[in-house]
Every structure is written in C-alpha cells, then in structure tokens.
Amino acid sequence: MAAVPNRPAAPQPPHLEVPPDLEAIYVNLVRIAHSPSELVLDFAHMLPGVVPAKVRTRIVMSPLGAKLLLRALGENLARYETAFGEIKVPGEVSLADYLFKPPQPPENPPPKSA
C-alpha cells in the first residue's frame, strides 16, 4: 500500500472581530482612482436631486489587495447567483457607452410642420 503524502493544511481566513458599535453604511456609488502604488475607493450614497453625492467611506488599497478583492467579489457573486439566480443589470450599458456613443435620434420624432 502506497503512503499518502502529507498535504499542507488549507490556510484559514483570519479571525475578524466586529465591534458592536460598528455602523453599517449603505452605498450605491463608488468612485475609483489610482496611483502607481494604490487604489482609492470612495463609497458614496447618492440621492435623486441631491448634489453632490456624499462620500461615506474611503478605502485605500494596494494593487495586489484590490486584485484579490476583485477575485473574492467574483467568486462570491458567482456563489450568490448559483443560490439565488442571475443578477440582471438593467440595459447592460457601460460608462464608455454613455461617453463615446453618438447621440441617437428620438424613437418617435415630432411630425414636421409645413
């Protein structure tokens, strides 16, 4: 009988302590900026008709940390969609589509007057 080689134990996630007075903040907008050494994520809550949107939290991360966050978000969204169904994004339009797409004529142009 062949011996089974010892496998290293899978790394365990760090234990996190959540303070009881930690405030959960709802955001619906994030602005992302970067330098060669870090990414800055400004999380904001935007309300209709209220300008400017109020930044509630700023997170500064290393590029590696941001890439690992991207991977973790992708994995968790895939698990979420497996459990609850596909998340539909209305219109599936990107910011580039808004910025660089030529203006479209209205669907029902007004009748031309004589």
C-alpha positions in Angstrom: 0.0 0.0 0.0 1.4 3.4 -1.1 1.8 6.1 1.5 -0.3 9.2 1.0 2.0 12.3 1.1 1.1 14.8 3.8 -0.7 17.8 2.4 -0.3 21.2 4.0 -3.5 22.3 5.7 -5.5 24.9 3.8 -4.9 28.4 5.0 -7.6 29.6 7.4 -9.1 33.0 7.0 -8.1 35.4 9.7 -10.5 35.8 12.7 -12.2 39.2 12.4 -13.6 41.0 15.4 -16.5 43.3 14.5 -17.0 46.0 17.1 -20.6 46.0 18.4 -20.9 49.8 17.7 -19.7 49.4 14.0 -22.1 51.4 11.8 -23.2 49.6 8.6 -23.3 52.1 5.7 -25.4 51.8 2.6 -23.7 53.0 -0.6 -24.9 53.0 -4.2 -21.9 54.6 -5.9 -18.2 54.1 -5.9 -15.5 56.4 -7.5 -12.2 54.7 -8.1 -8.9 56.5 -8.6 -5.4 55.1 -8.6 -1.7 55.9 -8.4 1.1 53.5 -9.2 1.1 52.3 -5.6 -2.5 52.3 -4.5 -6.2 52.3 -5.4 -8.6 54.7 -3.7 -12.3 53.7 -3.5 -14.7 56.4 -2.4 -18.0 54.9 -1.5 -20.9 57.3 -1.6 -24.7 57.5 -1.2 -26.4 59.3 -4.0 -29.9 60.6 -3.6 -32.1 61.8 -6.5 -31.8 65.6 -6.8 -29.1 65.9 -4.2 -25.8 67.2 -5.5 -23.1 66.3 -4.7 -23.3 62.7 -3.5 -22.0 62.3 0.0 -18.8 60.2 0.3 -19.4 57.9 3.3 -16.2 55.9 3.4 -12.8 55.9 1.6 -10.8 52.7 1.3 -7.2 52.8 0.2 -5.7 49.5 -1.1 -2.6 48.2 -2.7 -3.0 47.0 -6.3 -2.5 43.4 -5.1 -5.1 43.8 -2.4 -7.5 45.3 -5.0 -6.9 42.4 -7.4 -7.6 39.9 -4.6 -10.8 41.8 -3.7 -11.9 41.6 -7.3 -11.3 37.8 -7.3 -13.2 37.4 -4.0 -16.1 39.5 -5.2 -16.3 37.5 -8.4 -16.3 34.2 -6.5 -18.9 35.4 -4.1 -21.2 36.8 -6.8 -20.9 33.5 -8.6 -22.0 31.7 -5.4 -24.8 34.2 -4.9 -26.1 33.7 -8.5 -25.9 29.9 -8.1 -28.1 30.2 -4.9 -30.5 33.0 -6.0 -30.3 33.3 -9.8 -28.6 35.7 -12.2 -28.3 39.3 -11.2 -29.7 41.3 -14.1 -28.0 44.6 -14.8 -30.6 47.0 -16.4 -29.6 47.8 -20.0 -26.1 46.4 -19.6 -24.7 49.7 -20.7 -21.2 50.7 -19.7 -20.0 54.2 -18.8 -18.0 54.1 -22.1 -21.3 53.6 -24.0 -22.6 56.8 -22.4 -19.4 58.8 -23.1 -18.5 57.7 -26.5 -21.7 56.6 -28.3 -23.0 59.2 -30.8 -26.4 60.7 -29.8 -29.3 58.6 -31.0 -32.4 60.2 -32.7 -35.6 60.1 -30.6 -37.7 56.9 -31.2 -40.8 59.0 -32.1 -39.6 62.2 -33.8 -42.2 65.0 -33.8 -44.1 65.5 -37.1 -42.6 68.1 -39.4 -44.7 71.2 -39.8 -45.3 72.6 -43.2 
